[in-house]
């Protein structure tokens, strides 16, 4: 009945265990204290010399919903990349389809094979949440969850421009979390997706949306306050204005102050750390962004590292993706205005190491990783699939942990880009403990998953076991064992049992009176019934595979 | 029964529901239905298609499964279906008229039986997919149209033949957030036969109708695209339409704040229709360099959008219309009693056929196996995608039904296969 993981070397930052040799006991899906009666131990894994971490958590990965599916639909050629042999194939795991648009099954399998046991869809449009949950419901092996997008929806913008009080905003935000079965709130290009529908092409932090006469700063203030006052763990997830634009670092710096010290998470910050220096008017502002992150303790960030090769960018940011569409490779893209709720832009990209901008983007991401001091406030992402498919994480981990490997890669880049980066002067190498913070303990803490990301008694028994190898890419690509809820599901990097994870949500209390006004809005302006907007728990647990887990508010 | 019962009248035999209608791609979810003694009546917000769908007769007696046209037990029919699938090397699953959950079940069965999936609307679906996969597009959805569109161009379609309530629900509304709904400009480009009366505004303003044969749409859309791009076209007319008329349309589009171009792929039934669709979507792209515009593919029926989406996330690929070599057919149609497998191309071409279909199905050629199944949105709950993508809506069970769901039948077949 009880599984014993014997003699493993534990990296468990939540409990300050940095390579401590200890036994773990698993029972009914959880880690339990050492049993009094050893006869109940029915299965033992000798992990002598092995590295043991909690299952990894991807806190930002586009794994479900309309954008991802449009990308699949538009790019059938991506499915033909199995057995890829081009140079960039080195970023593949052994079973990797090297595919930026994996099917839902592929997504679950590739994640668990790398020792990831949870992933969070960061851009769930409320009107599209049902599709996101349907897709995540068909994603095996891992736990899932989503952040609901607000801040460009006309209902919210009407509230804000009509000077609604903070309580009304809070009620609407909480209602949205319930209705969409989300665990966090995201804002993408605050006010900008809406502005694009009124033919504005850029929106700066203090510039008005022409119709609503509100600024991104006001939107950020309102939403971050709501999230904070509702008491959910996950800080407002912010995709800043001016994504990808040279000189956008100033917007990013100013955005850090838009919440007046209330916690915010700035996502894929690599895409928002660009200066305008040099002949090509495109430079790294990683140093100044990292310094600001080090100083502003209320801000967390994930990187959104790019890696070279073919991928596709899928974003809610229709405004900036419409500008980016001219760089599409292959030359096709989808831009959508959606339901007075938000929008989306799907643009395929091929990042090349000999292209100045791409090479510098690669360096900027790594400069950020190496210059941000606190691993609890910076997270390992490629903004899958926007910077690279998530299957490239082992490669990225090696770049962070192995200075020689990193500098060799840097030396092969476009020479002008090399001249504009200080990367080779950054000698830092991440430790296993720091990797465990970034990909486990920190991510769980950020999202509010109290039972995940650690190896303490009571934790969900999601555990990954690696062989300690000098080649960190090989090590993280193929764990020896992965346990999901206490069951052995991966052995030697291959799935041995198919299981289905849960959907994590947060549901703070709110005044249901908000539905009166919402109902009138829906009747007048929307095209579906308010009741049909809301997703029942039953829809997720249908068929007995899925399950909704609701996390209590942060303490 | 569905949860949201509107009212139970004093007459205990009567219940009312607000239901979602799967009869076309709009999925109107405001239809008031009354169930009296298991017979449904549309009481409000209906259209010809929804009335035909909800008020369709349900036989009082259970329709039995059949083997070679003769009544059989469900168990025997399932075993016969299993036998056909086991003997087949390359089965074709076609029709695919079902909802997301039904499609998912079929997809899994296809994986186990080496089957290929093809929807009954594959030809028209593929017209849009070809454009998406070669150039992409810039599109919008129905709530944006309702609140924002100031010019609506219907190309090769009147829309209402497919989506009867389009103008009522999304165009001639009382209040739109960002424009004067009743002042909208409607432009039809297409055949004399289009039913353009729905384009007359509540104030009596008629729509502009640029008349051409459907087959001339490639020419018209090519020239319109050129004019919007700013090119000079020397000809005095194209496909019988005066150039000045098309130039006027182009000017109107450039001045519009949010022009919407709609088409129904089924109505563009001529060779290489995808090039005409691409003319439309590229015209949108040109307009978006200076103002705002968007495409809106409409139509949709028999769960085609849902099948395509679900197949895409489950396999990574959209459905297609490739010709498929096959040695057996599994035909699925839960929504319509009239849509049938395509006729045999040659009299001796008969392949073993299993039909999982609407209980009222009438076959010209009896399939080897027929199993009646429940209709989502009528006999059982379900989930469907609206034609404009993005929006998925729950369907309700509105009446008692003795037939199993597609999911249940597929599960039983799978159990016998392993």
Interface residues (C-beta under 8 A of the other chain):
Chain A: X64 X66 X68 X69 X70 X72 X73 X74 X75 X76 X78 X79 X99 X101 X102 X103 X104 X105 X106 X125 X127 X128 X130 X131 X134 X135 X138 X154 X196 X197 X198 X199 X211 X322 X325 X328 X331 X332 X333 X334 X335 X336 X337 X338 X339 X340 X341 X346 X524 X525 X526 X527 X528 X529 X531 X532 X539 X542 X543
Chain B: X4 X18 X20 X29 X30 X100 X101 X104 X129 X132 X133 X134 X135 X136 X137 X138 X139 X140 X141 X142 X143 X144 X146 X147 X148 X169 X170 X174 X175 X176 X177 X178 X257 X258 X288 X291 X292 X294 X308 X309 X310 X312 X313 X314 X315 X316 X317 X318 X383 X385 X389 X390 X391 X392 X393 X394
